[in-house]
Amino acid sequence: MKTLEHIFAFHLILVTSAYSTQRAPRIITLLETVDILLDHNATFICEVESSPSASITWTKNNQPIMYYDNRYFTKEQGQMLIIPHVKDSDNGEYCCIASNGVGEAAKSCGALQLKMSKLY
């Protein structure tokens, strides 16, 4: 009987430890406002910690940025959004959303604002 109790306790520990390694996404580098000159490259970084790995999606003004939109590039498993040669139409609020099916999705937002160059 003692052996059965040990087996059950061992099984319970294994099952518990398997579930305890899963964590909902947490954004550890929050997005900030990016002030950028016209025709320069803008970069947003959204560093995420999660287990299992999170899927990261980006939005501009609450509209999804599609992976096939060649206006934007992502790197580092989606944790970096690059907007090359910024135009007036790129002004707005950008958000990253990280989800992995465990707990709630994490979200962080920042703005892209065009800076006027100084004329001398």
DODO-114931 format. One record per residue (C-alpha): residue in three letters; z, y, x. Coordinates in steps of 0.2 Angstrom, whole numbers, padded with zeros to 4 digits, always signed. Layout:
ALAZYX/...
This chain:
MET+0000+0000+0000/LYS+0004+0012+0014/THR-0013+0009+0021/LEU-0021+0014+0005/GLU-0011+0030+0005/HIS-0017+0034+0023/ILE-0035+0031+0018/PHE-0033+0043+0003/ALA-0025+0056+0013/PHE-0038+0055+0027/HIS-0052+0056+0014/LEU-0044+0071+0006/ILE-0043+0080+0023/LEU-0061+0076+0026/VAL-0067+0083+0009/THR-0056+0098+0011/SER-0062+0102+0028/ALA-0080+0100+0023/TYR-0078+0113+0009/SER-0067+0125+0019/THR-0082+0128+0031/GLN-0092+0136+0018/ARG-0090+0155+0016/ALA-0098+0168+0005/PRO-0109+0181+0015/ARG-0100+0196+0022/ILE-0109+0211+0029/ILE-0101+0215+0046/THR-0113+0229+0050/LEU-0115+0241+0035/LEU-0130+0251+0032/GLU-0130+0270+0036/THR-0141+0285+0033/VAL-0155+0285+0045/ASP-0162+0303+0049/ILE-0179+0301+0056/LEU-0194+0312+0061/LEU-0211+0309+0052/ASP-0222+0296+0060/HIS-0207+0288+0070/ASN-0200+0271+0067/ALA-0185+0268+0057/THR-0173+0253+0058/PHE-0160+0247+0047/ILE-0148+0233+0053/CYS-0138+0222+0041/GLU-0128+0210+0051/VAL-0122+0196+0040/GLU-0109+0182+0043/SER-0109+0167+0032/SER-0109+0148+0031/PRO-0121+0141+0026/SER-0133+0154+0033/ALA-0137+0168+0020/SER-0154+0173+0013/ILE-0157+0191+0016/THR-0168+0202+0004/TRP-0171+0221+0005/THR-0174+0234-0009/LYS-0180+0251-0009/ASN-0174+0262-0023/ASN-0168+0246-0032/GLN-0186+0238-0031/PRO-0188+0222-0020/ILE-0197+0224-0004/MET-0209+0209-0004/TYR-0210+0199+0012/TYR-0229+0200+0012/ASP-0228+0220+0011/ASN-0236+0225+0027/ARG-0227+0242+0026/TYR-0211+0234+0032/PHE-0206+0221+0046/THR-0191+0210+0047/LYS-0183+0202+0062/GLU-0167+0193+0066/GLN-0168+0181+0051/GLY-0170+0196+0040/GLN-0155+0206+0046/MET-0166+0220+0053/LEU-0179+0230+0043/ILE-0191+0241+0052/ILE-0202+0254+0044/PRO-0215+0259+0057/HIS-0223+0277+0057/VAL-0212+0284+0043/LYS-0221+0294+0029/ASP-0214+0305+0016/SER-0215+0291+0003/ASP-0203+0281+0014/ASN-0188+0293+0009/GLY-0175+0283-0002/GLU-0161+0271-0003/TYR-0163+0255+0006/CYS-0151+0240+0002/CYS-0149+0223+0010/ILE-0143+0209-0001/ALA-0136+0193+0007/SER-0133+0177-0003/ASN-0130+0159+0001/GLY-0125+0151-0015/VAL-0106+0152-0010/GLY-0097+0165-0019/GLU-0104+0182-0023/ALA-0119+0190-0014/ALA-0115+0204-0002/LYS-0124+0221-0003/SER-0125+0236+0008/CYS-0135+0252+0006/GLY-0141+0267+0016/ALA-0153+0281+0015/LEU-0169+0285+0024/GLN-0171+0304+0026/LEU-0185+0313+0034/LYS-0179+0326+0047/MET-0190+0341+0050/SER-0195+0344+0068/LYS-0190+0360+0076/LEU-0204+0372+0079/TYR-0203+0383+0094/
